[in-house]
Amino acid sequence: MSSTQDLDYPQILFQYNNGFLVSKIMFTACELGVFDLLLESEGPLSSDAIAERLGTSASGMERLLDACVGLKLLGVEMKSEGAFYRNTELSNLYLTKSSPKSQYHNLMYYSKTIYLCWHYLTDAVRDGKNQYERAFGVSSKDLFGALYRSEEEMIKFMYGLNAIWSICGRDVIAAFDLSAFTVIYDLGGCAGGLAQECISLYPNSTVTIYDLPKVVQVAKERFVPPEEHRITFHEGDFFKDPIPEADLYILARILHDWADDKCMQLLAKIHKASKPGGGVLLVETLLNEDKTGPIETQLYSMNMLVQAEGKERTPSEYSKLLTAAGFREIQVKKTGKLYDAILGRK
Ligand code: SAM
């Protein structure tokens, strides 16, 4: 805060205080289908009409819609019959289920899973570890055993994580010219959003999604069309099972899940498997070296505390891990979006 006026009226504190109310309003409007209904409707709708179509109370819906207007997620028009609501461009593009850039599943994962873990943030800071036992009553000994505590949770996770690649995937895959790498393994490739971006940008590439067997099964059944022959699958545990030889290994949001010793173990294994001249592409959100931000990455690092075993890191922290595993010629590219790219060579 720079001036006394700011201290007299600490608006920023009120904003932070209300941060979770804002999130919940957006999640609730998404979950109830407000944005989907307004996308499908011929024109703006009244609050009563929306409430009736979505099976909610009239009083609750009116307040929800007004709050969405305040948040610029909806527009409103006053007519003689009353208020009529419509989607903004932002909500049409990102908050409707049918949009190719939909973030609906990501928001639902936040609302239904991450939100519950954050209830125990104070405990997470005290304990220095994730909060699966308190939040969901499951052991956190096996991280992905806890994350995938039911098939339903695993599928929600896969949809939730995949959503961001429709916005940021092209930028991270295009951050370096990867055209020389034709045999690519996406380790922990999950639902395949990045694999799809990769084959679409590099016509000579094939990408193998390497992931835990039950994740691969769901990726095949629900995410990657069977006619997509340039995407193949490999079921395995990258800590325990062999990693096949390839030109390039993608590790997108993998290292941030794990503490340094596990990262080192995995990177050393990849280095051994890699062809000479081969590469490893890390896709992560990067912290500033001087600890000043970006705030999104700092928030995600807190999330790694409540939800995983790792943390977000700076470019120099990733470079150190890569160098220790034997990689060289390390280059860092910031994309200006949420996720950045780091390339190392064997
Ligand atoms: N790369 C994907 C992305 O960025 O959307 C998914 C990232 S997610 C945070 C971590 C992925 O690693 C999940 O798909 C998970 O199933 C996979 N994974 C975790 N442990 C694994 C292991 N031991 N072997 C193989 N895959 C694993």
Residues whose N, C-alpha, C, O or C-beta is under 5 A from the ligand:
A	BS01	SAM	F144 L161 N162 L187 G188 G189 C190 Y210 D211 L212 V215 G236 D237 F238 F239 A252 R253
